[in-house]
Amino acid sequence: MSSFMSNLTLHDLTMIVAGVGVFGVLLIVVGVLGVRRSRAARRGSITP
């Protein structure tokens, strides 16, 4: 029984790296949007 890693091709590895990259960019976008919403809400609650 051969392992999963020994059957990977260069194309498979490229797709895995690209998928992880896209997931990372998605997390960054969600984080930036969350920070902006948090700051806007805090700014709105301080103003009388």
PyRosetta script that sets phi, psi and omega in degrees:
from pyrosetta import init, pose_from_sequence

init()
pose = pose_from_sequence("MSSFMSNLTLHDLTMIVAGVGVFGVLLIVVGVLGVRRSRAARRGSITP")
pose.set_psi(1, 117.7)
pose.set_omega(1, -179.4)
pose.set_phi(2, -87.6)
pose.set_psi(2, 153.7)
pose.set_omega(2, -177.4)
pose.set_phi(3, -80.0)
pose.set_psi(3, 162.0)
pose.set_omega(3, 179.7)
pose.set_phi(4, -64.4)
pose.set_psi(4, -38.2)
pose.set_omega(4, -176.6)
pose.set_phi(5, -66.0)
pose.set_psi(5, -31.6)
pose.set_omega(5, -178.1)
pose.set_phi(6, -75.0)
pose.set_psi(6, -15.9)
pose.set_omega(6, -179.7)
pose.set_phi(7, -94.5)
pose.set_psi(7, -0.7)
pose.set_omega(7, -178.0)
pose.set_phi(8, -75.0)
pose.set_psi(8, 137.4)
pose.set_omega(8, 175.5)
pose.set_phi(9, -100.5)
pose.set_psi(9, 172.4)
pose.set_omega(9, 177.8)
pose.set_phi(10, -61.1)
pose.set_psi(10, -38.5)
pose.set_omega(10, 178.4)
pose.set_phi(11, -63.9)
pose.set_psi(11, -41.5)
pose.set_omega(11, 178.1)
pose.set_phi(12, -61.7)
pose.set_psi(12, -44.8)
pose.set_omega(12, 179.5)
pose.set_phi(13, -63.8)
pose.set_psi(13, -39.1)
pose.set_omega(13, 178.1)
pose.set_phi(14, -62.7)
pose.set_psi(14, -41.8)
pose.set_omega(14, 179.0)
pose.set_phi(15, -66.2)
pose.set_psi(15, -37.6)
pose.set_omega(15, 178.4)
pose.set_phi(16, -65.6)
pose.set_psi(16, -45.5)
pose.set_omega(16, 179.4)
pose.set_phi(17, -63.6)
pose.set_psi(17, -41.1)
pose.set_omega(17, 178.3)
pose.set_phi(18, -64.2)
pose.set_psi(18, -41.0)
pose.set_omega(18, 178.5)
pose.set_phi(19, -62.9)
pose.set_psi(19, -42.5)
pose.set_omega(19, 177.8)
pose.set_phi(20, -65.1)
pose.set_psi(20, -37.6)
pose.set_omega(20, 177.8)
pose.set_phi(21, -64.1)
pose.set_psi(21, -44.1)
pose.set_omega(21, 178.8)
pose.set_phi(22, -64.0)
pose.set_psi(22, -41.0)
pose.set_omega(22, 178.0)
pose.set_phi(23, -63.0)
pose.set_psi(23, -39.9)
pose.set_omega(23, 177.9)
pose.set_phi(24, -63.9)
pose.set_psi(24, -43.2)
pose.set_omega(24, 178.1)
pose.set_phi(25, -63.9)
pose.set_psi(25, -39.1)
pose.set_omega(25, 177.7)
pose.set_phi(26, -62.1)
pose.set_psi(26, -42.7)
pose.set_omega(26, 178.1)
pose.set_phi(27, -63.9)
pose.set_psi(27, -38.9)
pose.set_omega(27, 178.0)
pose.set_phi(28, -63.6)
pose.set_psi(28, -44.6)
pose.set_omega(28, 179.7)
pose.set_phi(29, -62.0)
pose.set_psi(29, -44.3)
pose.set_omega(29, 179.0)
pose.set_phi(30, -62.9)
pose.set_psi(30, -40.3)
pose.set_omega(30, 178.8)
pose.set_phi(31, -64.8)
pose.set_psi(31, -44.2)
pose.set_omega(31, 179.3)
pose.set_phi(32, -63.9)
pose.set_psi(32, -43.7)
pose.set_omega(32, 178.4)
pose.set_phi(33, -63.2)
pose.set_psi(33, -38.6)
pose.set_omega(33, 178.1)
pose.set_phi(34, -64.5)
pose.set_psi(34, -42.6)
pose.set_omega(34, 178.8)
pose.set_phi(35, -64.9)
pose.set_psi(35, -42.8)
pose.set_omega(35, -179.9)
pose.set_phi(36, -63.7)
pose.set_psi(36, -41.6)
pose.set_omega(36, 178.4)
pose.set_phi(37, -65.2)
pose.set_psi(37, -39.7)
pose.set_omega(37, 179.8)
pose.set_phi(38, -64.4)
pose.set_psi(38, -44.6)
pose.set_omega(38, 179.3)
pose.set_phi(39, -66.3)
pose.set_psi(39, -38.7)
pose.set_omega(39, 179.0)
pose.set_phi(40, -66.4)
pose.set_psi(40, -39.3)
pose.set_omega(40, 179.2)
pose.set_phi(41, -67.6)
pose.set_psi(41, -40.1)
pose.set_omega(41, 179.0)
pose.set_phi(42, -66.6)
pose.set_psi(42, -41.2)
pose.set_omega(42, 179.1)
pose.set_phi(43, -63.2)
pose.set_psi(43, -38.9)
pose.set_omega(43, -179.7)
pose.set_phi(44, -70.1)
pose.set_psi(44, -30.4)
pose.set_omega(44, -178.4)
pose.set_phi(45, -82.4)
pose.set_psi(45, -20.9)
pose.set_omega(45, -179.9)
pose.set_phi(46, -78.5)
pose.set_psi(46, -35.7)
pose.set_omega(46, -178.9)
pose.set_phi(47, -68.5)
pose.set_psi(47, 126.1)
pose.set_omega(47, -180.0)
pose.set_phi(48, -71.9)
pose.dump_pdb("model.pdb")
